[in-house]
């Protein structure tokens, strides 16, 4: 939870919007349609955010 919080505050508005819709249970296609973006772009954004959270979690874990 801590790692996710660190990352979420550092996201750009567009990334945060995608993440909020994704965590609300929207499908990638629904998010793409709602935001007028390509499905691949939405998928890449979600993957990038997940990777950022994982890296931060690893950093926090390794520092404790």
PDB file of N, CA, C, O and CB in Angstrom:
ATOM      1  N   UNK A   1       0.840  -1.207   0.000  1.00  0.00           N
ATOM      2  CA  UNK A   1       0.000   0.000   0.000  1.00  0.00           C
ATOM      3  C   UNK A   1       0.869   1.249   0.000  1.00  0.00           C
ATOM      4  O   UNK A   1       0.575   2.215  -0.704  1.00  0.00           O
ATOM      5  CB  UNK A   1      -0.947   0.010   1.222  1.00  0.00           C
ATOM      6  N   UNK A   2       1.927   1.230   0.781  1.00  0.00           N
ATOM      7  CA  UNK A   2       2.802   2.388   0.865  1.00  0.00           C
ATOM      8  C   UNK A   2       3.431   2.722  -0.492  1.00  0.00           C
ATOM      9  O   UNK A   2       3.453   3.881  -0.904  1.00  0.00           O
ATOM     10  CB  UNK A   2       3.890   2.143   1.900  1.00  0.00           C
ATOM     11  N   UNK A   3       3.938   1.706  -1.175  1.00  0.00           N
ATOM     12  CA  UNK A   3       4.581   1.918  -2.475  1.00  0.00           C
ATOM     13  C   UNK A   3       3.580   2.503  -3.462  1.00  0.00           C
ATOM     14  O   UNK A   3       3.898   3.423  -4.215  1.00  0.00           O
ATOM     15  CB  UNK A   3       5.167   0.594  -3.024  1.00  0.00           C
ATOM     16  N   UNK A   4       2.371   1.961  -3.450  1.00  0.00           N
ATOM     17  CA  UNK A   4       1.342   2.455  -4.359  1.00  0.00           C
ATOM     18  C   UNK A   4       1.050   3.935  -4.084  1.00  0.00           C
ATOM     19  O   UNK A   4       0.898   4.729  -5.013  1.00  0.00           O
ATOM     20  CB  UNK A   4       0.052   1.615  -4.220  1.00  0.00           C
ATOM     21  N   UNK A   5       0.974   4.289  -2.818  1.00  0.00           N
ATOM     22  CA  UNK A   5       0.706   5.682  -2.448  1.00  0.00           C
ATOM     23  C   UNK A   5       1.806   6.615  -2.942  1.00  0.00           C
ATOM     24  O   UNK A   5       1.518   7.695  -3.458  1.00  0.00           O
ATOM     25  CB  UNK A   5       0.561   5.809  -0.933  1.00  0.00           C
ATOM     26  N   UNK A   6       3.065   6.207  -2.788  1.00  0.00           N
ATOM     27  CA  UNK A   6       4.176   7.013  -3.284  1.00  0.00           C
ATOM     28  C   UNK A   6       4.033   7.260  -4.785  1.00  0.00           C
ATOM     29  O   UNK A   6       4.200   8.383  -5.261  1.00  0.00           O
ATOM     30  CB  UNK A   6       5.517   6.324  -2.980  1.00  0.00           C
ATOM     31  N   UNK A   7       3.727   6.207  -5.512  1.00  0.00           N
ATOM     32  CA  UNK A   7       3.653   6.301  -6.973  1.00  0.00           C
ATOM     33  C   UNK A   7       2.440   7.121  -7.411  1.00  0.00           C
ATOM     34  O   UNK A   7       2.548   7.951  -8.315  1.00  0.00           O
ATOM     35  CB  UNK A   7       3.592   4.897  -7.597  1.00  0.00           C
ATOM     36  N   UNK A   8       1.303   6.898  -6.786  1.00  0.00           N
ATOM     37  CA  UNK A   8       0.083   7.581  -7.222  1.00  0.00           C
ATOM     38  C   UNK A   8       0.192   9.097  -7.129  1.00  0.00           C
ATOM     39  O   UNK A   8      -0.356   9.806  -7.973  1.00  0.00           O
ATOM     40  CB  UNK A   8      -1.091   7.111  -6.400  1.00  0.00           C
ATOM     41  N   UNK A   9       0.883   9.601  -6.125  1.00  0.00           N
ATOM     42  CA  UNK A   9       1.014  11.056  -6.011  1.00  0.00           C
ATOM     43  C   UNK A   9       1.951  11.630  -7.069  1.00  0.00           C
ATOM     44  O   UNK A   9       1.909  12.828  -7.350  1.00  0.00           O
ATOM     45  CB  UNK A   9       1.515  11.430  -4.624  1.00  0.00           C
ATOM     46  N   UNK A  10       2.799  10.781  -7.657  1.00  0.00           N
ATOM     47  CA  UNK A  10       3.754  11.271  -8.656  1.00  0.00           C
ATOM     48  C   UNK A  10       3.266  11.099 -10.094  1.00  0.00           C
ATOM     49  O   UNK A  10       3.957  11.494 -11.034  1.00  0.00           O
ATOM     50  CB  UNK A  10       5.071  10.557  -8.489  1.00  0.00           C
ATOM     51  N   UNK A  11       2.085  10.516 -10.271  1.00  0.00           N
ATOM     52  CA  UNK A  11       1.569  10.301 -11.629  1.00  0.00           C
ATOM     53  C   UNK A  11       1.095  11.598 -12.264  1.00  0.00           C
ATOM     54  O   UNK A  11       0.627  12.511 -11.584  1.00  0.00           O
ATOM     55  CB  UNK A  11       0.426   9.293 -11.607  1.00  0.00           C
ATOM     56  N   UNK A  12       1.225  11.657 -13.572  1.00  0.00           N
ATOM     57  CA  UNK A  12       0.620  12.766 -14.325  1.00  0.00           C
ATOM     58  C   UNK A  12      -0.889  12.609 -14.244  1.00  0.00           C
ATOM     59  O   UNK A  12      -1.393  11.521 -13.965  1.00  0.00           O
ATOM     60  CB  UNK A  12       1.109  12.789 -15.827  1.00  0.00           C
ATOM     61  N   UNK A  13      -1.603  13.687 -14.485  1.00  0.00           N
ATOM     62  CA  UNK A  13      -3.067  13.659 -14.412  1.00  0.00           C
ATOM     63  C   UNK A  13      -3.653  12.599 -15.332  1.00  0.00           C
ATOM     64  O   UNK A  13      -4.586  11.893 -14.950  1.00  0.00           O
ATOM     65  CB  UNK A  13      -3.641  15.025 -14.766  1.00  0.00           C
ATOM     66  N   UNK A  14      -3.112  12.483 -16.548  1.00  0.00           N
ATOM     67  CA  UNK A  14      -3.636  11.504 -17.499  1.00  0.00           C
ATOM     68  C   UNK A  14      -3.426  10.076 -16.996  1.00  0.00           C
ATOM     69  O   UNK A  14      -4.293   9.217 -17.158  1.00  0.00           O
ATOM     70  CB  UNK A  14      -2.968  11.683 -18.868  1.00  0.00           C
ATOM     71  N   UNK A  15      -2.263   9.831 -16.383  1.00  0.00           N
ATOM     72  CA  UNK A  15      -1.988   8.501 -15.826  1.00  0.00           C
ATOM     73  C   UNK A  15      -2.918   8.215 -14.653  1.00  0.00           C
ATOM     74  O   UNK A  15      -3.468   7.120 -14.533  1.00  0.00           O
ATOM     75  CB  UNK A  15      -0.513   8.389 -15.377  1.00  0.00           C
ATOM     76  N   UNK A  16      -3.085   9.205 -13.799  1.00  0.00           N
ATOM     77  CA  UNK A  16      -3.948   9.033 -12.625  1.00  0.00           C
ATOM     78  C   UNK A  16      -5.379   8.732 -13.056  1.00  0.00           C
ATOM     79  O   UNK A  16      -6.049   7.897 -12.447  1.00  0.00           O
ATOM     80  CB  UNK A  16      -3.915  10.295 -11.733  1.00  0.00           C
ATOM     81  N   UNK A  17      -5.843   9.397 -14.089  1.00  0.00           N
ATOM     82  CA  UNK A  17      -7.198   9.178 -14.590  1.00  0.00           C
ATOM     83  C   UNK A  17      -7.367   7.728 -15.072  1.00  0.00           C
ATOM     84  O   UNK A  17      -8.364   7.075 -14.765  1.00  0.00           O
ATOM     85  CB  UNK A  17      -7.515  10.169 -15.738  1.00  0.00           C
ATOM     86  N   UNK A  18      -6.388   7.243 -15.821  1.00  0.00           N
ATOM     87  CA  UNK A  18      -6.426   5.849 -16.293  1.00  0.00           C
ATOM     88  C   UNK A  18      -6.425   4.899 -15.104  1.00  0.00           C
ATOM     89  O   UNK A  18      -7.217   3.958 -15.061  1.00  0.00           O
ATOM     90  CB  UNK A  18      -5.221   5.546 -17.226  1.00  0.00           C
ATOM     91  N   UNK A  19      -5.535   5.140 -14.134  1.00  0.00           N
ATOM     92  CA  UNK A  19      -5.414   4.246 -12.972  1.00  0.00           C
ATOM     93  C   UNK A  19      -6.700   4.218 -12.155  1.00  0.00           C
ATOM     94  O   UNK A  19      -7.136   3.154 -11.715  1.00  0.00           O
ATOM     95  CB  UNK A  19      -4.243   4.682 -12.082  1.00  0.00           C
ATOM     96  N   UNK A  20      -7.309   5.386 -11.951  1.00  0.00           N
ATOM     97  CA  UNK A  20      -8.558   5.438 -11.176  1.00  0.00           C
ATOM     98  C   UNK A  20      -9.665   4.651 -11.870  1.00  0.00           C
ATOM     99  O   UNK A  20     -10.405   3.916 -11.217  1.00  0.00           O
ATOM    100  CB  UNK A  20      -9.003   6.898 -10.968  1.00  0.00           C
ATOM    101  N   UNK A  21      -9.782   4.799 -13.174  1.00  0.00           N
ATOM    102  CA  UNK A  21     -10.802   4.044 -13.909  1.00  0.00           C
ATOM    103  C   UNK A  21     -10.502   2.547 -13.855  1.00  0.00           C
ATOM    104  O   UNK A  21     -11.405   1.728 -13.685  1.00  0.00           O
ATOM    105  CB  UNK A  21     -10.879   4.520 -15.379  1.00  0.00           C
ATOM    106  N   UNK A  22      -9.230   2.205 -14.001  1.00  0.00           N
ATOM    107  CA  UNK A  22      -8.818   0.800 -13.959  1.00  0.00           C
ATOM    108  C   UNK A  22      -9.133   0.186 -12.597  1.00  0.00           C
ATOM    109  O   UNK A  22      -9.662  -0.923 -12.524  1.00  0.00           O
ATOM    110  CB  UNK A  22      -7.313   0.670 -14.267  1.00  0.00           C
ATOM    111  N   UNK A  23      -8.812   0.897 -11.526  1.00  0.00           N
ATOM    112  CA  UNK A  23      -9.058   0.349 -10.196  1.00  0.00           C
ATOM    113  C   UNK A  23     -10.537   0.397  -9.819  1.00  0.00           C
ATOM    114  O   UNK A  23     -10.955  -0.249  -8.859  1.00  0.00           O
ATOM    115  CB  UNK A  23      -8.241   1.104  -9.167  1.00  0.00           C
ATOM    116  N   UNK A  24     -11.324   1.157 -10.567  1.00  0.00           N
ATOM    117  CA  UNK A  24     -12.785   1.137 -10.383  1.00  0.00           C
ATOM    118  C   UNK A  24     -13.420  -0.062 -11.082  1.00  0.00           C
ATOM    119  O   UNK A  24     -14.630  -0.271 -10.997  1.00  0.00           O
ATOM    120  CB  UNK A  24     -13.409   2.437 -10.913  1.00  0.00           C
ATOM    121  N   UNK A  25     -12.590  -0.851 -11.776  1.00  0.00           N
ATOM    122  CA  UNK A  25     -13.087  -2.066 -12.415  1.00  0.00           C
ATOM    123  C   UNK A  25     -13.434  -1.920 -13.882  1.00  0.00           C
ATOM    124  O   UNK A  25     -14.013  -2.830 -14.475  1.00  0.00           O
ATOM    125  CB  UNK A  25     -14.275  -2.539 -11.698  1.00  0.00           C
ATOM    126  N   UNK A  26     -13.089  -0.791 -14.473  1.00  0.00           N
ATOM    127  CA  UNK A  26     -13.356  -0.600 -15.903  1.00  0.00           C
ATOM    128  C   UNK A  26     -12.390  -1.461 -16.713  1.00  0.00           C
ATOM    129  O   UNK A  26     -11.254  -1.699 -16.304  1.00  0.00           O
ATOM    130  CB  UNK A  26     -13.222   0.904 -16.304  1.00  0.00           C
ATOM    131  N   UNK A  27     -12.865  -1.921 -17.866  1.00  0.00           N
ATOM    132  CA  UNK A  27     -11.978  -2.677 -18.753  1.00  0.00           C
ATOM    133  C   UNK A  27     -11.098  -1.698 -19.522  1.00  0.00           C
ATOM    134  O   UNK A  27     -11.395  -0.507 -19.609  1.00  0.00           O
ATOM    135  CB  UNK A  27     -12.794  -3.579 -19.735  1.00  0.00           C
ATOM    136  N   UNK A  28     -10.020  -2.224 -20.071  1.00  0.00           N
ATOM    137  CA  UNK A  28      -9.120  -1.399 -20.873  1.00  0.00           C
ATOM    138  C   UNK A  28      -9.887  -0.767 -22.031  1.00  0.00           C
ATOM    139  O   UNK A  28      -9.692   0.409 -22.340  1.00  0.00           O
ATOM    140  CB  UNK A  28      -7.933  -2.237 -21.402  1.00  0.00           C
ATOM    141  N   UNK A  29     -10.749  -1.539 -22.664  1.00  0.00           N
ATOM    142  CA  UNK A  29     -11.539  -1.010 -23.785  1.00  0.00           C
ATOM    143  C   UNK A  29     -12.464   0.113 -23.321  1.00  0.00           C
ATOM    144  O   UNK A  29     -12.585   1.131 -24.001  1.00  0.00           O
ATOM    145  CB  UNK A  29     -12.363  -2.135 -24.442  1.00  0.00           C
ATOM    146  N   UNK A  30     -13.115  -0.061 -22.173  1.00  0.00           N
ATOM    147  CA  UNK A  30     -14.001   0.986 -21.652  1.00  0.00           C
ATOM    148  C   UNK A  30     -13.229   2.265 -21.355  1.00  0.00           C
ATOM    149  O   UNK A  30     -13.693   3.365 -21.654  1.00  0.00           O
ATOM    150  CB  UNK A  30     -14.714   0.501 -20.386  1.00  0.00           C
ATOM    151  N   UNK A  31     -12.048   2.111 -20.763  1.00  0.00           N
ATOM    152  CA  UNK A  31     -11.218   3.278 -20.443  1.00  0.00           C
ATOM    153  C   UNK A  31     -10.812   3.985 -21.733  1.00  0.00           C
ATOM    154  O   UNK A  31     -10.893   5.209 -21.833  1.00  0.00           O
ATOM    155  CB  UNK A  31      -9.957   2.859 -19.628  1.00  0.00           C
ATOM    156  N   UNK A  32     -10.376   3.207 -22.714  1.00  0.00           N
ATOM    157  CA  UNK A  32      -9.960   3.782 -24.000  1.00  0.00           C
ATOM    158  C   UNK A  32     -11.110   4.551 -24.641  1.00  0.00           C
ATOM    159  O   UNK A  32     -10.927   5.666 -25.129  1.00  0.00           O
ATOM    160  CB  UNK A  32      -9.464   2.675 -24.956  1.00  0.00           C
ATOM    161  N   UNK A  33     -12.281   3.954 -24.636  1.00  0.00           N
ATOM    162  CA  UNK A  33     -13.449   4.613 -25.217  1.00  0.00           C
ATOM    163  C   UNK A  33     -13.780   5.897 -24.468  1.00  0.00           C
ATOM    164  O   UNK A  33     -14.040   6.933 -25.081  1.00  0.00           O
ATOM    165  CB  UNK A  33     -14.655   3.672 -25.206  1.00  0.00           C
ATOM    166  N   UNK A  34     -13.771   5.825 -23.155  1.00  0.00           N
ATOM    167  CA  UNK A  34     -14.132   6.980 -22.334  1.00  0.00           C
ATOM    168  C   UNK A  34     -13.159   8.139 -22.510  1.00  0.00           C
ATOM    169  O   UNK A  34     -13.565   9.302 -22.526  1.00  0.00           O
ATOM    170  CB  UNK A  34     -14.189   6.582 -20.875  1.00  0.00           C
ATOM    171  N   UNK A  35     -11.869   7.817 -22.644  1.00  0.00           N
ATOM    172  CA  UNK A  35     -10.855   8.862 -22.739  1.00  0.00           C
ATOM    173  C   UNK A  35     -10.484   9.213 -24.176  1.00  0.00           C
ATOM    174  O   UNK A  35      -9.699  10.131 -24.413  1.00  0.00           O
ATOM    175  CB  UNK A  35      -9.624   8.438 -21.996  1.00  0.00           C
ATOM    176  N   UNK A  36     -11.047   8.485 -25.130  1.00  0.00           N
ATOM    177  CA  UNK A  36     -10.743   8.741 -26.536  1.00  0.00           C
ATOM    178  C   UNK A  36      -9.307   8.396 -26.897  1.00  0.00           C
ATOM    179  O   UNK A  36      -8.685   9.073 -27.716  1.00  0.00           O
ATOM    180  CB  UNK A  36     -11.011  10.183 -26.864  1.00  0.00           C
ATOM    181  N   UNK A  37      -8.785   7.342 -26.283  1.00  0.00           N
ATOM    182  CA  UNK A  37      -7.402   6.910 -26.525  1.00  0.00           C
ATOM    183  C   UNK A  37      -7.406   5.518 -27.141  1.00  0.00           C
ATOM    184  O   UNK A  37      -8.424   4.826 -27.144  1.00  0.00           O
ATOM    185  CB  UNK A  37      -6.574   6.920 -25.206  1.00  0.00           C
ATOM    186  N   UNK A  38      -6.251   5.121 -27.664  1.00  0.00           N
ATOM    187  CA  UNK A  38      -6.116   3.769 -28.193  1.00  0.00           C
ATOM    188  C   UNK A  38      -6.005   2.777 -27.052  1.00  0.00           C
ATOM    189  O   UNK A  38      -5.423   3.069 -26.007  1.00  0.00           O
ATOM    190  CB  UNK A  38      -4.894   3.661 -29.122  1.00  0.00           C
ATOM    191  N   UNK A  39      -6.570   1.606 -27.267  1.00  0.00           N
ATOM    192  CA  UNK A  39      -6.538   0.538 -26.258  1.00  0.00           C
ATOM    193  C   UNK A  39      -5.096   0.189 -25.874  1.00  0.00           C
ATOM    194  O   UNK A  39      -4.801  -0.042 -24.701  1.00  0.00           O
ATOM    195  CB  UNK A  39      -7.265  -0.720 -26.783  1.00  0.00           C
ATOM    196  N   UNK A  40      -4.206   0.152 -26.862  1.00  0.00           N
ATOM    197  CA  UNK A  40      -2.800  -0.188 -26.594  1.00  0.00           C
ATOM    198  C   UNK A  40      -2.144   0.851 -25.684  1.00  0.00           C
ATOM    199  O   UNK A  40      -1.320   0.509 -24.836  1.00  0.00           O
ATOM    200  CB  UNK A  40      -2.014  -0.300 -27.914  1.00  0.00           C
ATOM    201  N   UNK A  41      -2.508   2.105 -25.864  1.00  0.00           N
ATOM    202  CA  UNK A  41      -1.963   3.174 -25.040  1.00  0.00           C
ATOM    203  C   UNK A  41      -2.406   3.013 -23.591  1.00  0.00           C
ATOM    204  O   UNK A  41      -1.613   3.205 -22.669  1.00  0.00           O
ATOM    205  CB  UNK A  41      -2.394   4.542 -25.581  1.00  0.00           C
ATOM    206  N   UNK A  42      -3.662   2.664 -23.394  1.00  0.00           N
ATOM    207  CA  UNK A  42      -4.196   2.451 -22.045  1.00  0.00           C
ATOM    208  C   UNK A  42      -3.505   1.262 -21.389  1.00  0.00           C
ATOM    209  O   UNK A  42      -3.108   1.330 -20.226  1.00  0.00           O
ATOM    210  CB  UNK A  42      -5.725   2.225 -22.090  1.00  0.00           C
ATOM    211  N   UNK A  43      -3.364   0.178 -22.138  1.00  0.00           N
ATOM    212  CA  UNK A  43      -2.681  -1.017 -21.610  1.00  0.00           C
ATOM    213  C   UNK A  43      -1.259  -0.685 -21.199  1.00  0.00           C
ATOM    214  O   UNK A  43      -0.812  -1.090 -20.126  1.00  0.00           O
ATOM    215  CB  UNK A  43      -2.674  -2.149 -22.654  1.00  0.00           C
ATOM    216  N   UNK A  44      -0.545   0.045 -22.038  1.00  0.00           N
ATOM    217  CA  UNK A  44       0.837   0.407 -21.740  1.00  0.00           C
ATOM    218  C   UNK A  44       0.910   1.275 -20.484  1.00  0.00           C
ATOM    219  O   UNK A  44       1.804   1.098 -19.655  1.00  0.00           O
ATOM    220  CB  UNK A  44       1.469   1.144 -22.934  1.00  0.00           C
ATOM    221  N   UNK A  45      -0.022   2.204 -20.345  1.00  0.00           N
ATOM    222  CA  UNK A  45      -0.044   3.071 -19.162  1.00  0.00           C
ATOM    223  C   UNK A  45      -0.248   2.244 -17.899  1.00  0.00           C
ATOM    224  O   UNK A  45       0.446   2.450 -16.904  1.00  0.00           O
ATOM    225  CB  UNK A  45      -1.153   4.135 -19.286  1.00  0.00           C
ATOM    226  N   UNK A  46      -1.188   1.318 -17.930  1.00  0.00           N
ATOM    227  CA  UNK A  46      -1.460   0.472 -16.756  1.00  0.00           C
ATOM    228  C   UNK A  46      -0.236  -0.374 -16.414  1.00  0.00           C
ATOM    229  O   UNK A  46       0.134  -0.484 -15.245  1.00  0.00           O
ATOM    230  CB  UNK A  46      -2.686  -0.443 -17.012  1.00  0.00           C
ATOM    231  N   UNK A  47       0.386  -0.965 -17.415  1.00  0.00           N
ATOM    232  CA  UNK A  47       1.585  -1.783 -17.196  1.00  0.00           C
ATOM    233  C   UNK A  47       2.704  -0.931 -16.604  1.00  0.00           C
ATOM    234  O   UNK A  47       3.387  -1.362 -15.675  1.00  0.00           O
ATOM    235  CB  UNK A  47       2.052  -2.438 -18.522  1.00  0.00           C
ATOM    236  N   UNK A  48       2.894   0.275 -17.135  1.00  0.00           N
ATOM    237  CA  UNK A  48       3.941   1.168 -16.618  1.00  0.00           C
ATOM    238  C   UNK A  48       3.698   1.525 -15.161  1.00  0.00           C
ATOM    239  O   UNK A  48       4.631   1.545 -14.358  1.00  0.00           O
ATOM    240  CB  UNK A  48       4.015   2.445 -17.456  1.00  0.00           C
ATOM    241  N   UNK A  49       2.457   1.804 -14.821  1.00  0.00           N
ATOM    242  CA  UNK A  49       2.137   2.152 -13.430  1.00  0.00           C
ATOM    243  C   UNK A  49       2.389   0.959 -12.514  1.00  0.00           C
ATOM    244  O   UNK A  49       2.967   1.111 -11.437  1.00  0.00           O
ATOM    245  CB  UNK A  49       0.666   2.619 -13.307  1.00  0.00           C
ATOM    246  N   UNK A  50       1.961  -0.220 -12.936  1.00  0.00           N
ATOM    247  CA  UNK A  50       2.200  -1.434 -12.137  1.00  0.00           C
ATOM    248  C   UNK A  50       3.695  -1.657 -11.940  1.00  0.00           C
ATOM    249  O   UNK A  50       4.132  -2.027 -10.850  1.00  0.00           O
ATOM    250  CB  UNK A  50       1.564  -2.672 -12.817  1.00  0.00           C
ATOM    251  N   UNK A  51       4.483  -1.430 -13.000  1.00  0.00           N
ATOM    252  CA  UNK A  51       5.936  -1.596 -12.895  1.00  0.00           C
ATOM    253  C   UNK A  51       6.543  -0.579 -11.935  1.00  0.00           C
ATOM    254  O   UNK A  51       7.430  -0.918 -11.151  1.00  0.00           O
ATOM    255  CB  UNK A  51       6.588  -1.465 -14.273  1.00  0.00           C
ATOM    256  N   UNK A  52       6.074   0.658 -11.991  1.00  0.00           N
ATOM    257  CA  UNK A  52       6.563   1.688 -11.068  1.00  0.00           C
ATOM    258  C   UNK A  52       6.267   1.287  -9.626  1.00  0.00           C
ATOM    259  O   UNK A  52       7.114   1.433  -8.745  1.00  0.00           O
ATOM    260  CB  UNK A  52       5.919   3.059 -11.386  1.00  0.00           C
ATOM    261  N   UNK A  53       5.059   0.782  -9.395  1.00  0.00           N
ATOM    262  CA  UNK A  53       4.678   0.358  -8.038  1.00  0.00           C
ATOM    263  C   UNK A  53       5.562  -0.798  -7.582  1.00  0.00           C
ATOM    264  O   UNK A  53       6.025  -0.810  -6.441  1.00  0.00           O
ATOM    265  CB  UNK A  53       3.183  -0.059  -7.988  1.00  0.00           C
ATOM    266  N   UNK A  54       5.801  -1.766  -8.458  1.00  0.00           N
ATOM    267  CA  UNK A  54       6.660  -2.913  -8.114  1.00  0.00           C
ATOM    268  C   UNK A  54       8.073  -2.473  -7.781  1.00  0.00           C
ATOM    269  O   UNK A  54       8.661  -2.928  -6.799  1.00  0.00           O
ATOM    270  CB  UNK A  54       6.695  -3.920  -9.263  1.00  0.00           C
ATOM    271  N   UNK A  55       8.618  -1.581  -8.607  1.00  0.00           N
ATOM    272  CA  UNK A  55       9.978  -1.103  -8.353  1.00  0.00           C
ATOM    273  C   UNK A  55      10.053  -0.372  -7.015  1.00  0.00           C
ATOM    274  O   UNK A  55      10.999  -0.563  -6.252  1.00  0.00           O
ATOM    275  CB  UNK A  55      10.446  -0.178  -9.491  1.00  0.00           C
ATOM    276  N   UNK A  56       9.061   0.458  -6.734  1.00  0.00           N
ATOM    277  CA  UNK A  56       9.050   1.193  -5.474  1.00  0.00           C
ATOM    278  C   UNK A  56       8.902   0.237  -4.302  1.00  0.00           C
ATOM    279  O   UNK A  56       9.548   0.412  -3.270  1.00  0.00           O
ATOM    280  CB  UNK A  56       7.919   2.228  -5.462  1.00  0.00           C
ATOM    281  N   UNK A  57       8.048  -0.780  -4.459  1.00  0.00           N
ATOM    282  CA  UNK A  57       7.866  -1.783  -3.396  1.00  0.00           C
ATOM    283  C   UNK A  57       9.183  -2.501  -3.118  1.00  0.00           C
ATOM    284  O   UNK A  57       9.538  -2.733  -1.962  1.00  0.00           O
ATOM    285  CB  UNK A  57       6.768  -2.809  -3.787  1.00  0.00           C
ATOM    286  N   UNK A  58       9.902  -2.850  -4.179  1.00  0.00           N
ATOM    287  CA  UNK A  58      11.197  -3.525  -4.021  1.00  0.00           C
ATOM    288  C   UNK A  58      12.179  -2.615  -3.313  1.00  0.00           C
ATOM    289  O   UNK A  58      12.926  -3.066  -2.445  1.00  0.00           O
ATOM    290  CB  UNK A  58      11.764  -3.957  -5.388  1.00  0.00           C
ATOM    291  N   UNK A  59      12.189  -1.353  -3.666  1.00  0.00           N
ATOM    292  CA  UNK A  59      13.081  -0.384  -3.017  1.00  0.00           C
ATOM    293  C   UNK A  59      12.762  -0.271  -1.537  1.00  0.00           C
ATOM    294  O   UNK A  59      13.661  -0.286  -0.697  1.00  0.00           O
ATOM    295  CB  UNK A  59      12.966   0.996  -3.687  1.00  0.00           C
ATOM    296  N   UNK A  60      11.481  -0.158  -1.221  1.00  0.00           N
ATOM    297  CA  UNK A  60      11.084  -0.033   0.186  1.00  0.00           C
ATOM    298  C   UNK A  60      11.414  -1.299   0.971  1.00  0.00           C
ATOM    299  O   UNK A  60      11.869  -1.230   2.112  1.00  0.00           O
ATOM    300  CB  UNK A  60       9.585   0.270   0.292  1.00  0.00           C
ATOM    301  N   UNK A  61      11.182  -2.449   0.354  1.00  0.00           N
ATOM    302  CA  UNK A  61      11.458  -3.727   1.002  1.00  0.00           C
ATOM    303  C   UNK A  61      12.961  -3.894   1.256  1.00  0.00           C
ATOM    304  O   UNK A  61      13.372  -4.340   2.327  1.00  0.00           O
ATOM    305  CB  UNK A  61      10.928  -4.890   0.141  1.00  0.00           C
ATOM    306  N   UNK A  62      13.762  -3.536   0.270  1.00  0.00           N
ATOM    307  CA  UNK A  62      15.210  -3.696   0.394  1.00  0.00           C
ATOM    308  C   UNK A  62      15.834  -2.721   1.365  1.00  0.00           C
ATOM    309  O   UNK A  62      16.919  -2.979   1.887  1.00  0.00           O
ATOM    310  CB  UNK A  62      15.855  -3.540  -0.942  1.00  0.00           C
ATOM    311  N   UNK A  63      15.174  -1.610   1.619  1.00  0.00           N
ATOM    312  CA  UNK A  63      15.715  -0.612   2.544  1.00  0.00           C
ATOM    313  C   UNK A  63      15.342  -0.889   3.995  1.00  0.00           C
ATOM    314  O   UNK A  63      15.869  -0.239   4.898  1.00  0.00           O
ATOM    315  CB  UNK A  63      15.231   0.764   2.156  1.00  0.00           C
ATOM    316  N   UNK A  64      14.451  -1.835   4.235  1.00  0.00           N
ATOM    317  CA  UNK A  64      14.014  -2.142   5.609  1.00  0.00           C
ATOM    318  C   UNK A  64      14.779  -3.302   6.192  1.00  0.00           C
ATOM    319  O   UNK A  64      14.537  -3.690   7.335  1.00  0.00           O
ATOM    320  CB  UNK A  64      12.528  -2.451   5.643  1.00  0.00           C
TER     321      UNK A  64
END
